[in-house]
Amino acid sequence: MSTGRPGPARAALGSFAPKLAELTDDTLFGDIWTRHELTPRDRSLVTIAALIALYRSDQLPFHLRTALDNGLTVEELVEVATHLAFYSGWPTAMTAVQILRDLPDPEDSR
């Protein structure tokens, strides 16, 4: 179901990294994220946990906003980071919580 507009990755990176943009839009978000075996909320929870544990803080803001859009609460996301502090390390958890704290409130843009 194409809208005729490029997906977000194609819009951001399409001319610079066209194959990566295509795979991101079509495979990752067009297939993997839409499979029915897990809800979008569950996929966000798993993704946030993996990004925190692997210390991939550059990807956290986007996925934290997506997690909130998919029904996770700030309190749940803080709890994920707190729990992971004992498995992936204190710096990973502290960084994740600071990024979450600093996210702009979507209510402010309305």
DSSP file (Angstrom, degrees, kcal/mol; ACC not computed):
  #  RESIDUE AA STRUCTURE BP1 BP2  ACC     N-H-->O    O-->H-N    N-H-->O    O-->H-N    TCO  KAPPA ALPHA  PHI   PSI    X-CA   Y-CA   Z-CA
    1    1 A M              0   0    0      0, 0.0     2,-0.3     0, 0.0     0, 0.0   0.000 360.0 360.0 360.0  90.8    0.0    0.0    0.0
    2    2 A S        -     0   0    0      1,-0.1     0, 0.0     2,-0.1     0, 0.0  -0.652 360.0-160.7 -89.4 140.0    2.1    2.9   -1.3
    3    3 A T        -     0   0    0      2,-0.4    -1,-0.1    -2,-0.3     0, 0.0   0.482  45.2-114.8 -93.0  -5.2    1.2    6.5   -0.6
    4    4 A G  S    S+     0   0    0      1,-0.3    -2,-0.1     0, 0.0     0, 0.0   0.301  87.9 103.5  85.6 -10.3    3.3    7.7   -3.5
    5    5 A R  S    S-     0   0    0      1,-0.1    -2,-0.4     0, 0.0    -1,-0.3  -0.772  81.1-103.8-101.7 150.0    5.6    9.5   -0.9
    6    6 A P        -     0   0    0      0, 0.0    -1,-0.1     0, 0.0    -4,-0.0  -0.409  40.1-108.0 -68.4 149.3    9.0    8.2    0.1
    7    7 A G     >  -     0   0    0      1,-0.1     4,-2.6    -2,-0.1     5,-0.2  -0.162  39.3 -93.0 -67.1 171.6    9.2    6.5    3.5
    8    8 A P  H  > S+     0   0    0      0, 0.0     4,-2.0     0, 0.0     5,-0.2   0.880 125.7  47.1 -58.2 -41.7   11.0    8.3    6.3
    9    9 A A  H  >>S+     0   0    0      2,-0.2     4,-3.5    12,-0.2     5,-0.6   0.910 112.8  49.0 -68.9 -40.6   14.3    6.7    5.7
   10   10 A R  H  >5S+     0   0    0     11,-0.3     4,-1.7     3,-0.2     5,-0.3   0.904 111.6  50.1 -64.0 -39.3   14.1    7.4    2.0
   11   11 A A  H  <5S+     0   0    0     -4,-2.6    -1,-0.2     1,-0.2    -2,-0.2   0.881 120.3  36.0 -65.2 -37.0   13.2   11.0    2.7
   12   12 A A  H  <5S+     0   0    0     -4,-2.0    -2,-0.2    -5,-0.2    -1,-0.2   0.866 140.7   6.4 -84.3 -38.0   16.2   11.3    5.1
   13   13 A L  H >X5S+     0   0    0     -4,-3.5     4,-3.6    -5,-0.2     3,-1.1   0.431  89.2 112.8-127.4  -2.7   18.8    9.2    3.4
   14   14 A G  T 3<<S+     0   0    0     -4,-1.7    -3,-0.1    -5,-0.6    -4,-0.1   0.809  84.5  40.8 -51.2 -43.3   17.6    8.1    0.1
   15   15 A S  T 34 S+     0   0    0     -5,-0.3    -1,-0.3     2,-0.2    -2,-0.1   0.756 123.7  39.9 -79.0 -22.0   19.9   10.0   -2.1
   16   16 A F  T <4 S+     0   0    0     -3,-1.1    -2,-0.2     1,-0.2    -1,-0.1   0.871 136.9  10.0 -92.1 -43.3   22.9    9.3    0.1
   17   17 A A  S  X S+     0   0    0     -4,-3.6     4,-2.5     1,-0.1     5,-0.2  -0.586  71.9 168.8-136.5  70.5   22.4    5.7    1.1
   18   18 A P  H  > S+     0   0    0      0, 0.0     4,-2.4     0, 0.0     5,-0.1   0.849  75.6  47.6 -60.3 -39.9   19.5    4.4   -1.1
   19   19 A K  H  > S+     0   0    0      2,-0.2     4,-2.8     1,-0.2     5,-0.2   0.928 113.0  48.4 -69.2 -42.9   19.8    0.7   -0.3
   20   20 A L  H  > S+     0   0    0      1,-0.2     4,-2.3     2,-0.2    -1,-0.2   0.909 113.1  49.0 -61.4 -41.2   20.0    1.3    3.4
   21   21 A A  H  X S+     0   0    0     -4,-2.5     4,-2.7     2,-0.2   -11,-0.3   0.916 111.5  49.4 -63.3 -43.7   17.0    3.6    3.2
   22   22 A E  H  X>S+     0   0    0     -4,-2.4     4,-3.1    -5,-0.2     5,-0.6   0.938 112.4  46.8 -60.8 -48.2   15.0    1.0    1.2
   23   23 A L  I  X>S+     0   0    0     -4,-2.8     5,-2.6     1,-0.2     4,-1.1   0.883 112.9  50.7 -62.8 -38.5   15.8   -1.8    3.6
   24   24 A T  I  <>S+     0   0    0     -4,-2.3     5,-2.6    -5,-0.2     6,-0.4   0.958 118.4  36.1 -63.8 -51.1   14.8    0.5    6.5
   25   25 A D  I  <5S+     0   0    0     -4,-2.7     5,-0.5     3,-0.2    -2,-0.2   0.938 129.6  29.9 -68.6 -47.9   11.5    1.5    5.1
   26   26 A D  I  <5S+     0   0    0     -4,-3.1    -3,-0.2    -5,-0.3    -2,-0.1   0.924 130.9  25.3 -84.7 -46.2   10.5   -1.7    3.4
   27   27 A T  I  XXS+     0   0    0     -4,-1.1     5,-2.7    -5,-0.6     4,-1.2   0.955 127.5  35.2 -87.0 -55.7   12.1   -4.5    5.4
   28   28 A L  I  4XS+     0   0    0     -5,-2.6     5,-2.4     3,-0.2     6,-0.2   0.988 136.6  17.0 -66.3 -60.1   12.5   -3.2    8.9
   29   29 A F  T  4<S+     0   0    0     -5,-2.6    -3,-0.2    -6,-0.2    -4,-0.2   0.759 129.6  49.3 -87.8 -24.2    9.5   -1.0    9.3
   30   30 A G  T  45S+     0   0    0     -5,-0.5    -3,-0.2    -6,-0.4    -1,-0.2   0.742 131.7   8.2 -85.2 -23.4    7.4   -2.4    6.4
   31   31 A D  T >X5S+     0   0    0     -4,-1.2     3,-0.9    -6,-0.0     4,-0.6   0.706 128.4  43.2-119.5 -64.4    7.8   -6.1    7.3
   32   32 A I  G >4<S+     0   0    0     -5,-2.7     3,-1.2     1,-0.3    -3,-0.2   0.918 116.8  45.9 -59.1 -48.9    9.4   -6.8   10.7
   33   33 A W  G 34<S+     0   0    0     -5,-2.4    -1,-0.3     1,-0.2    -4,-0.1   0.648 113.3  51.7 -71.4 -13.3    7.6   -4.1   12.7
   34   34 A T  G <4 S+     0   0    0     -3,-0.9    -1,-0.2    -6,-0.2    -2,-0.2   0.396  77.4 121.0-104.9   3.3    4.2   -5.1   11.2
   35   35 A R    X<  -     0   0    0     -3,-1.2     3,-0.6    -4,-0.6    -4,-0.0  -0.371  62.5-135.0 -66.0 148.8    4.3   -8.8   11.9
   36   36 A H  T 3  S+     0   0    0      1,-0.2    -1,-0.1     3,-0.0    -3,-0.0   0.556  87.4  84.5 -86.3  -8.9    1.4  -10.0   14.0
   37   37 A E  T 3  S+     0   0    0      1,-0.1     2,-0.4     2,-0.0    -1,-0.2   0.780 101.2  28.6 -68.9 -25.7    3.3  -12.2   16.4
   38   38 A L  S <  S-     0   0    0     -3,-0.6    -1,-0.1    -5,-0.0     0, 0.0  -0.979  85.6-120.7-129.8 146.9    4.2   -9.2   18.6
   39   39 A T     >  -     0   0    0     -2,-0.4     4,-2.6     1,-0.1     5,-0.2  -0.407  31.8-108.7 -75.8 160.9    2.3   -6.0   19.1
   40   40 A P  H  > S+     0   0    0      0, 0.0     4,-2.4     0, 0.0     5,-0.2   0.878 122.6  55.3 -56.4 -36.4    4.0   -2.7   18.3
   41   41 A R  H  > S+     0   0    0      2,-0.2     4,-2.3     1,-0.2     5,-0.1   0.934 108.9  46.1 -61.2 -46.9    4.1   -2.0   22.1
   42   42 A D  H  > S+     0   0    0      1,-0.2     4,-2.4     2,-0.2     5,-0.2   0.905 111.5  51.7 -63.2 -41.8    6.0   -5.3   22.6
   43   43 A R  H  X S+     0   0    0     -4,-2.6     4,-2.6     1,-0.2    -1,-0.2   0.900 109.7  50.1 -63.4 -39.6    8.3   -4.6   19.7
   44   44 A S  H  X S+     0   0    0     -4,-2.4     4,-2.9    -5,-0.2     5,-0.2   0.917 109.6  51.0 -63.3 -42.5    9.1   -1.2   21.2
   45   45 A L  H  X S+     0   0    0     -4,-2.3     4,-2.2     1,-0.2    -2,-0.2   0.927 113.3  44.5 -60.8 -45.6    9.8   -2.7   24.6
   46   46 A V  H  X S+     0   0    0     -4,-2.4     4,-2.4     2,-0.2    -1,-0.2   0.918 114.6  49.4 -64.4 -44.2   12.2   -5.3   23.1
   47   47 A T  H  X S+     0   0    0     -4,-2.6     4,-2.8    -5,-0.2     5,-0.2   0.925 111.1  48.5 -63.8 -45.7   13.9   -2.6   20.9
   48   48 A I  H  X S+     0   0    0     -4,-2.9     4,-2.6     1,-0.2     5,-0.2   0.926 111.7  50.2 -60.5 -45.1   14.4   -0.2   23.8
   49   49 A A  H  X S+     0   0    0     -4,-2.2     4,-2.7    -5,-0.2    -1,-0.2   0.917 112.7  46.7 -60.5 -43.3   15.9   -2.9   25.9
   50   50 A A  H  X S+     0   0    0     -4,-2.4     4,-2.5     2,-0.2    -2,-0.2   0.924 112.4  49.1 -65.7 -44.0   18.3   -4.0   23.2
   51   51 A L  H  <>S+     0   0    0     -4,-2.8     5,-2.8     2,-0.2     4,-0.4   0.899 114.3  45.7 -64.5 -39.7   19.3   -0.4   22.4
   52   52 A I  H ><5S+     0   0    0     -4,-2.6     3,-1.3    -5,-0.2    -2,-0.2   0.961 114.4  47.6 -64.7 -50.5   20.0    0.3   26.1
   53   53 A A  H 3<5S+     0   0    0     -4,-2.7    -2,-0.2     1,-0.3    -1,-0.2   0.852 115.9  44.2 -61.6 -35.9   21.8   -2.9   26.7
   54   54 A L  T 3<5S-     0   0    0     -4,-2.5    -1,-0.3    -5,-0.2    -2,-0.2   0.421 110.2-122.7 -89.8   1.5   24.0   -2.4   23.6
   55   55 A Y  T < 5 +     0   0    0     -3,-1.3     2,-0.9    -4,-0.4    -3,-0.2   0.905  55.7 154.6  58.9  46.0   24.6    1.3   24.4
   56   56 A R    >>< +     0   0    0     -5,-2.8     3,-1.4     1,-0.2     4,-0.6  -0.526   4.8 158.4 -99.4  63.5   23.2    2.5   21.1
   57   57 A S  T 34  +     0   0    0     -2,-0.9     3,-0.4     1,-0.3    -1,-0.2   0.716  61.6  68.7 -66.0 -22.6   22.2    5.9   22.5
   58   58 A D  T 34 S+     0   0    0      1,-0.2     4,-0.3    -3,-0.2    -1,-0.3   0.802 105.6  41.7 -67.3 -26.6   22.1    7.6   19.1
   59   59 A Q  T <> S+     0   0    0     -3,-1.4     4,-1.8     1,-0.1    -1,-0.2   0.573  94.7  86.0 -92.9 -11.7   19.0    5.5   18.1
   60   60 A L  H  X S+     0   0    0     -4,-0.6     4,-3.1    -3,-0.4     5,-0.3   0.894  79.7  57.2 -62.6 -45.1   17.3    5.9   21.5
   61   61 A P  H  > S+     0   0    0      0, 0.0     4,-2.2     0, 0.0     5,-0.2   0.935 110.4  44.5 -55.2 -48.1   15.4    9.2   21.0
   62   62 A F  H  > S+     0   0    0     -4,-0.3     4,-2.2     1,-0.2    -2,-0.2   0.940 118.3  43.3 -58.8 -48.1   13.6    8.0   17.9
   63   63 A H  H  X S+     0   0    0     -4,-1.8     4,-2.4     2,-0.2    -1,-0.2   0.798 110.4  54.8 -75.2 -27.8   12.7    4.6   19.5
   64   64 A L  H  X S+     0   0    0     -4,-3.1     4,-2.2     2,-0.2    -1,-0.2   0.919 110.6  46.5 -67.4 -42.5   11.7    6.1   22.9
   65   65 A R  H  X S+     0   0    0     -4,-2.2     4,-2.4    -5,-0.3    -2,-0.2   0.913 113.2  49.8 -62.8 -41.4    9.3    8.4   21.1
   66   66 A T  H  X S+     0   0    0     -4,-2.2     4,-1.9    -5,-0.2    -2,-0.2   0.910 108.5  52.9 -62.9 -41.5    8.0    5.5   19.1
   67   67 A A  H  <>S+     0   0    0     -4,-2.4     5,-2.4     2,-0.2    -1,-0.2   0.905 109.5  48.4 -60.5 -42.5    7.6    3.4   22.3
   68   68 A L  H ><5S+     0   0    0     -4,-2.2     3,-1.4     1,-0.2    -1,-0.2   0.914 111.4  50.0 -63.9 -41.8    5.5    6.2   23.9
   69   69 A D  H 3<5S+     0   0    0     -4,-2.4    -1,-0.2     1,-0.3    -2,-0.2   0.814 107.3  56.4 -63.7 -29.8    3.4    6.4   20.7
   70   70 A N  T 3<5S-     0   0    0     -4,-1.9    -1,-0.3    -5,-0.2    -2,-0.2   0.307 129.4 -91.8 -89.1   9.3    3.0    2.6   20.9
   71   71 A G  T < 5S+     0   0    0     -3,-1.4    -3,-0.2     1,-0.4     2,-0.2   0.384  80.6 132.9 104.2  -4.4    1.6    2.8   24.5
   72   72 A L      < -     0   0    0     -5,-2.4    -1,-0.4    -6,-0.2     2,-0.2  -0.529  48.7-132.9 -75.5 150.1    4.5    2.4   26.8
   73   73 A T     >  -     0   0    0     -2,-0.2     4,-2.2     1,-0.1     5,-0.2  -0.611  18.2-114.8 -99.1 162.3    4.6    5.0   29.6
   74   74 A V  H  > S+     0   0    0      1,-0.2     4,-2.5    -2,-0.2     5,-0.2   0.909 118.9  54.8 -58.3 -42.0    7.5    7.1   30.8
   75   75 A E  H  > S+     0   0    0      1,-0.2     4,-2.0     2,-0.2    -1,-0.2   0.891 107.7  48.7 -61.3 -40.3    7.4    5.2   34.1
   76   76 A E  H  > S+     0   0    0      2,-0.2     4,-2.1     1,-0.2    -1,-0.2   0.901 111.5  49.5 -66.3 -40.3    7.7    1.8   32.3
   77   77 A L  H  X S+     0   0    0     -4,-2.2     4,-2.1     2,-0.2    -2,-0.2   0.884 109.9  50.5 -68.3 -37.6   10.6    3.0   30.2
   78   78 A V  H  X S+     0   0    0     -4,-2.5     4,-2.6     1,-0.2    -1,-0.2   0.903 109.9  51.8 -63.1 -40.4   12.4    4.3   33.3
   79   79 A E  H  X S+     0   0    0     -4,-2.0     4,-2.8     2,-0.2    -2,-0.2   0.879 106.3  53.5 -65.1 -37.9   11.8    0.9   34.9
   80   80 A V  H  X S+     0   0    0     -4,-2.1     4,-2.5     2,-0.2    -1,-0.2   0.947 111.7  45.4 -59.8 -48.2   13.3   -0.9   31.8
   81   81 A A  H  X S+     0   0    0     -4,-2.1     4,-1.2     2,-0.2    -2,-0.2   0.911 112.8  50.6 -62.8 -42.3   16.4    1.2   32.2
   82   82 A T  H  < S+     0   0    0     -4,-2.6     4,-0.5     1,-0.2     3,-0.4   0.923 111.8  47.5 -61.4 -45.0   16.6    0.7   35.9
   83   83 A H  H >< S+     0   0    0     -4,-2.8     3,-1.1     1,-0.2     4,-0.2   0.914 111.1  51.4 -61.4 -43.8   16.3   -3.1   35.5
   84   84 A L  H >X>S+     0   0    0     -4,-2.5     4,-3.8     1,-0.2     3,-1.4   0.695  88.6  80.7 -71.3 -18.0   18.9   -3.1   32.8
   85   85 A A  H 3X5S+     0   0    0     -4,-1.2     4,-0.5    -3,-0.4    -1,-0.2   0.847  95.9  46.8 -54.9 -32.5   21.4   -1.2   35.0
   86   86 A F  H <45S+     0   0    0     -3,-1.1    -1,-0.3    -4,-0.5    -2,-0.2   0.560 122.1  34.3 -87.9  -8.8   22.2   -4.5   36.6
   87   87 A Y  H <45S+     0   0    0     -3,-1.4    -2,-0.2    -4,-0.2    -3,-0.1   0.733 131.2  24.1-112.0 -38.1   22.5   -6.4   33.4
   88   88 A S  H  <5S-     0   0    0     -4,-3.8    -3,-0.2     1,-0.2     4,-0.2   0.515 116.8 -90.7-110.7  -7.2   24.0   -4.0   30.9
   89   89 A G     X< -     0   0    0     -5,-0.9     4,-1.5    -4,-0.5     3,-0.2  -0.077  29.7 -89.2 112.7 150.3   25.8   -1.6   33.2
   90   90 A W  H  > S+     0   0    0      1,-0.2     4,-2.7     2,-0.2     5,-0.2   0.895 119.3  55.6 -60.4 -44.8   25.1    1.6   35.1
   91   91 A P  H  > S+     0   0    0      0, 0.0     4,-2.4     0, 0.0    -1,-0.2   0.878 105.4  52.9 -60.2 -36.5   26.2    4.0   32.3
   92   92 A T  H  > S+     0   0    0     -3,-0.2     4,-2.0    -4,-0.2    -2,-0.2   0.922 113.3  43.4 -64.5 -42.1   23.8    2.4   29.8
   93   93 A A  H  X S+     0   0    0     -4,-1.5     4,-2.5     2,-0.2     5,-0.2   0.920 113.8  49.7 -69.6 -44.4   20.9    2.9   32.1
   94   94 A M  H  X S+     0   0    0     -4,-2.7     4,-2.3     1,-0.2    -2,-0.2   0.908 111.6  49.2 -62.5 -41.8   21.9    6.4   33.2
   95   95 A T  H  X S+     0   0    0     -4,-2.4     4,-2.4    -5,-0.2    -1,-0.2   0.927 111.4  49.5 -62.7 -44.9   22.3    7.5   29.5
   96   96 A A  H  X S+     0   0    0     -4,-2.0     4,-2.6    -5,-0.2    -2,-0.2   0.915 111.7  47.9 -61.9 -43.9   18.9    6.1   28.6
   97   97 A V  H  X S+     0   0    0     -4,-2.5     4,-2.8     2,-0.2    -1,-0.2   0.894 111.3  50.8 -66.1 -39.6   17.1    7.8   31.5
   98   98 A Q  H  X S+     0   0    0     -4,-2.3     4,-1.9    -5,-0.2    -1,-0.2   0.908 111.4  48.0 -64.4 -40.9   18.8   11.1   30.6
   99   99 A I  H  X S+     0   0    0     -4,-2.4     4,-0.6     2,-0.2    -2,-0.2   0.930 113.3  47.9 -64.1 -44.5   17.7   10.8   27.0
  100  100 A L  H >< S+     0   0    0     -4,-2.6     3,-1.1     1,-0.2    -2,-0.2   0.923 111.2  50.7 -61.4 -44.9   14.2    9.9   28.0
  101  101 A R  H 3< S+     0   0    0     -4,-2.8    -1,-0.2     1,-0.2    -2,-0.2   0.865 111.4  49.2 -59.9 -37.0   14.1   12.9   30.5
  102  102 A D  H 3< S+     0   0    0     -4,-1.9    -1,-0.2    -5,-0.2    -2,-0.2   0.479  81.1 117.3 -87.4  -2.7   15.3   15.3   27.8
  103  103 A L  S << S-     0   0    0     -3,-1.1     2,-0.1    -4,-0.6    -3,-0.0  -0.401  76.0-106.7 -62.4 138.8   12.8   14.2   25.1
  104  104 A P        -     0   0    0      0, 0.0    -1,-0.1     0, 0.0    -2,-0.1  -0.422  34.3-111.1 -63.8 142.2   10.5   17.1   24.1
  105  105 A D    >>  -     0   0    0      1,-0.2     3,-1.7    -2,-0.1     4,-0.5  -0.647  18.3-144.3 -75.3 122.1    7.0   16.7   25.5
  106  106 A P  G >4 S+     0   0    0      0, 0.0     3,-0.8     0, 0.0     4,-0.2   0.782  99.0  64.5 -61.2 -24.4    4.7   16.0   22.5
  107  107 A E  G >4 S+     0   0    0      1,-0.2     3,-1.2     2,-0.2    -2,-0.0   0.790  92.0  64.2 -66.6 -26.5    2.0   18.0   24.3
  108  108 A D  G <4 S+     0   0    0     -3,-1.7    -1,-0.2     1,-0.2    -3,-0.0   0.748  96.0  57.2 -69.0 -23.5    4.2   21.1   24.0
  109  109 A S  G <<        0   0    0     -3,-0.8    -1,-0.2    -4,-0.5    -2,-0.2   0.434 360.0 360.0 -89.4   2.5    4.0   21.1   20.2
  110  110 A R    <         0   0    0     -3,-1.2    -1,-0.2    -4,-0.2    -2,-0.1   0.444 360.0 360.0 -94.5 360.0    0.2   21.3   20.2
